[in-house]
Amino acid sequence: MPPLSLEDRVAALEQEVQQLKAEKNGAPAKDAWKKTIGIFTDDPGMLEIFDEALKIREADRAKARHQFREADRAKARRRSRKSKKAKK
C-alpha cells in the first residue's frame, strides 16, 4: 500500500481531532454505539448475567399474568354478585 499523501494524513487528523473535541464536550461521537457491538460476545460471565436477567424477567411476566387473571376473576365475581342482587 503506497504511503498516504500529506493532504490525506491531515484530513484524517482533522477528523480525529473533531471527534475527540465532540467527545470531550460530552456529546457522543457519531456512531459511537457501534463500538459496543459484540463486546460481550462469548464472555462467560456476561452470558451468565444475561441468562439470570432473562429468568428474572420471565418471573416478572408470570407474576403479572397471575395478577391480571386474579383481577379478572375478582371483576367477574363482582359482576355476578351485582346481577344476583339486581334479580332479587
Secondary structure, 3 states (H helix, E strand, C coil): CCCCCHHHHHHHHHHHHHHHHHHHCCCCCCCHHHHHCCCCCCCHHHHHHHHHHHHHHHHHHHHHHHHHHHHHHHHHHHHHHHHHHHHC
